[in-house]
Amino acid sequence: APDDMSADDVKRADAWIEQHFAFLIRDEDKPADLKWLFEGFATSIVRHGTDMVIADPWNELEHDIPAGKSLTQYVGDGLRDWKRFLRKWDVHGIIAAHPSKVITKSGEALSEPRLDQISDSQHWWNKADVGVVLHPMAREDGYQYIQCRIGKSKFHDEIGKPGVVPLSYNAMTGRYHEITV
């Protein structure tokens, strides 16, 4: 945590971030929609050799859903465009999205969120190559206990199979640690 770091440590950390990351900063006069995101990503890829892009969070983008198109159709089209962009530029992409609800249509509470609950669309499950859900379980002694569920993994041989990994998150250090039983 920066409070525990010396001025030299902070300077080195800032230099490392500057070398390894590029951030898109929204211009308040322009919409921050998928078109804006793709243009910014493409610029970063060309200028900086970016090989991974992250949209975090999806719900902070402006989503102007055309008349006659449902939210589900819009999300499906957006995810298709996202995957097309990644293939065109040969980069890895991550979308951080949050579930819109943790209750089933019948009104039952779920014990944990699922991929199909994000932004009211089954497409988050259908179109994802990999889907990860982080679900807070409890807080204790300055730690947040998290269940990390790999809900979907399209390429088992290359990247592994779905499963659960228990984690603890230390808010003081900003780090996750696997809990071994």
NURO-551890 format. One record per residue (C-alpha): residue number from 1; chain; x, y, z negated. Coordinates in Angstrom, 3 decimals. Each point is the difference from the previous one (the first is absolute). Layout:
BEGIN
   nr  kette        c1        c2        c3
  NUM      A         X         Y         Z
...
This chain:
BEGIN
   nr  kette        c1        c2        c3
    1      A     0.000     0.000     0.000
    2      A     1.327     3.494     0.808
    3      A    -0.088     1.016    -3.696
    4      A     2.528    -2.746    -0.764
    5      A     2.265     0.856     2.931
    6      A     3.003     2.284     0.059
    7      A     0.128     2.878     2.489
    8      A     2.451    -2.035     2.117
    9      A    -2.338    -3.027    -0.053
   10      A    -2.909     2.177     1.161
   11      A     2.163     1.497     2.756
   12      A     1.049    -3.490     1.212
   13      A    -3.594    -1.243    -0.122
   14      A    -1.234     3.033     1.953
   15      A     2.728    -0.535     2.615
   16      A    -0.959    -3.670     0.325
   17      A    -3.681     0.911     0.475
   18      A     0.948     2.668     2.547
   19      A     2.069    -2.555     1.936
   20      A    -2.568    -2.818    -0.022
   21      A    -3.417     1.685     0.103
   22      A    -1.868     2.497     2.139
   23      A    -3.277     1.409    -1.265
   24      A    -2.858     1.399     2.048
   25      A    -1.333     3.154    -1.600
   26      A    -3.503     0.982     0.932
   27      A    -0.534     3.428     1.554
   28      A    -3.179     1.295    -1.643
   29      A    -1.097     1.535     3.335
   30      A     0.022    -3.313     1.890
   31      A    -1.959    -3.172    -0.658
   32      A     2.014    -2.814    -1.552
   33      A    -1.637    -2.755     2.019
   34      A     1.358    -3.115     1.708
   35      A     1.098     2.014     3.042
   36      A     2.016     2.329    -2.256
   37      A     1.462    -2.992    -1.846
   38      A     1.055    -1.795     3.187
   39      A     1.576     3.172     1.421
   40      A     1.967     0.551    -3.219
   41      A     1.091    -3.640    -0.127
   42      A     1.121     0.078     3.654
   43      A     2.034     3.154    -0.652
   44      A     1.665    -1.631    -3.012
   45      A     0.754    -3.169     1.982
   46      A     1.688     2.002     2.769
   47      A     1.831     2.498    -2.239
   48      A     0.985    -2.210    -2.913
   49      A    -0.116    -3.575     1.290
   50      A    -2.847    -0.801    -2.388
   51      A    -0.793    -3.717    -0.029
   52      A    -2.812    -0.090    -2.567
   53      A    -2.973     2.335    -0.393
   54      A    -2.388     0.255    -2.927
   55      A    -3.416     1.641    -0.147
   56      A    -0.655     0.613    -3.688
   57      A    -2.852     0.198    -0.707
   58      A    -2.373    -0.664     2.900
   59      A    -2.806     1.921    -1.701
   60      A     2.065     3.244     0.066
   61      A    -0.129     0.027     3.795
   62      A    -2.873     1.885     1.590
   63      A    -2.426    -2.445     1.537
   64      A    -2.366     1.730     2.419
   65      A    -2.259    -2.885     0.958
   66      A    -1.613     0.640     3.394
   67      A    -3.799     0.087     0.178
   68      A    -1.417    -3.432     0.703
   69      A     3.034    -1.833    -1.373
   70      A    -0.240    -1.782    -3.342
   71      A     2.692     0.214    -2.661
   72      A     0.807    -3.653     0.668
   73      A     0.438     0.660     3.741
   74      A     2.136     3.068    -0.752
   75      A     2.263    -1.925    -2.389
   76      A     0.320    -2.866     2.498
   77      A     0.976     2.421     2.774
   78      A     2.441     1.819    -2.289
   79      A     1.709    -3.221    -1.072
   80      A     0.203    -1.143     3.629
   81      A     1.643     3.338     0.903
   82      A     2.351    -0.363    -2.996
   83      A     1.155    -3.448     1.133
   84      A     0.360     1.220     3.590
   85      A     2.198     2.876    -1.228
   86      A     2.201    -2.375    -2.021
   87      A     0.484    -2.322     2.990
   88      A     0.717     2.889     2.382
   89      A     2.699     1.457    -2.275
   90      A     1.207    -3.348    -1.397
   91      A    -0.301     1.103    -3.625
   92      A    -1.386    -1.554    -3.160
   93      A    -3.062     1.689    -1.469
   94      A    -1.715     0.067    -3.366
   95      A    -3.348     1.529    -0.861
   96      A    -0.771     0.628    -3.662
   97      A    -3.755    -0.061    -0.409
   98      A    -2.272    -0.198    -3.005
   99      A    -3.112    -2.120    -0.467
  100      A    -3.220     1.931     0.213
  101      A    -1.742    -2.239    -2.500
  102      A     0.519    -2.981    -2.234
  103      A    -3.618    -1.123     0.065
  104      A    -1.556    -2.469     2.449
  105      A    -3.067     0.851     2.079
  106      A    -2.070    -2.040    -2.458
  107      A     1.170     2.317    -2.812
  108      A     2.414    -2.410    -1.663
  109      A     3.255     1.377    -1.368
  110      A     3.130    -1.588     1.447
  111      A     2.934    -0.958    -2.158
  112      A     2.424     1.564     2.504
  113      A    -0.181     2.087     3.185
  114      A     0.261    -1.672     3.414
  115      A     1.286     1.128     3.395
  116      A    -3.509     0.058     1.469
  117      A    -1.048     2.665    -2.529
  118      A     2.273     2.682     1.392
  119      A    -1.789     2.866     1.718
  120      A    -3.192    -2.035     0.424
  121      A     1.440    -2.190     2.727
  122      A     0.697    -3.675     0.475
  123      A     2.635     1.115     2.548
  124      A     2.552     0.514    -2.797
  125      A    -0.078    -3.767    -0.364
  126      A    -0.557    -0.908     3.648
  127      A     2.725     2.162     1.566
  128      A     2.725    -0.128    -2.648
  129      A     3.091    -2.106     0.639
  130      A     0.812     0.209    -3.702
  131      A    -2.340     1.178    -2.724
  132      A     1.127     0.727    -3.556
  133      A    -2.253     0.994    -2.886
  134      A     1.465     1.493    -3.180
  135      A    -2.475    -0.332    -2.847
  136      A     0.682     1.531    -3.451
  137      A    -0.717    -2.491    -2.759
  138      A     1.041     1.579    -3.316
  139      A     2.212     2.645    -1.650
  140      A     2.270    -0.767    -2.907
  141      A     3.145     1.548    -1.488
  142      A     0.512     2.448     2.879
  143      A    -0.424    -2.721     2.641
  144      A    -2.793    -0.490     2.503
  145      A    -0.638    -3.651     0.847
  146      A    -0.889    -0.498     3.638
  147      A    -1.218    -2.953     1.974
  148      A     1.587     0.118     3.453
  149      A    -2.085    -2.174     2.313
  150      A     1.231    -0.716     3.486
  151      A    -3.500    -0.411     1.369
  152      A     0.948    -0.567     3.599
  153      A     3.168    -1.027     1.772
  154      A    -0.391    -0.618     3.708
  155      A     3.491    -1.378     0.623
  156      A     0.585    -2.566    -2.769
  157      A     3.220    -1.397     1.447
  158      A     1.640     3.427     0.308
  159      A    -1.218     1.920    -3.033
  160      A    -1.611    -2.433    -2.414
  161      A    -3.405    -1.176    -1.082
  162      A    -2.756     1.733    -1.971
  163      A     0.291    -0.208    -3.762
  164      A     0.188     1.951    -3.246
  165      A     2.983     1.601    -1.709
  166      A    -0.445     1.483    -3.498
  167      A     1.853     3.286    -0.418
  168      A     0.653     2.529    -2.701
  169      A     0.397     3.674     0.832
  170      A     2.164     2.208    -2.196
  171      A    -1.275     3.577     0.260
  172      A     3.249     1.365    -1.485
  173      A     2.175    -1.492     2.753
  174      A    -2.610    -0.197     2.773
  175      A     0.931    -3.630     0.662
  176      A    -1.899    -3.252     0.386
  177      A     1.390    -3.241    -1.408
  178      A    -1.189    -3.523     0.638
  179      A    -1.309    -1.693    -3.117
  180      A     1.430    -3.474    -0.293
  181      A    -1.920    -2.481    -2.051
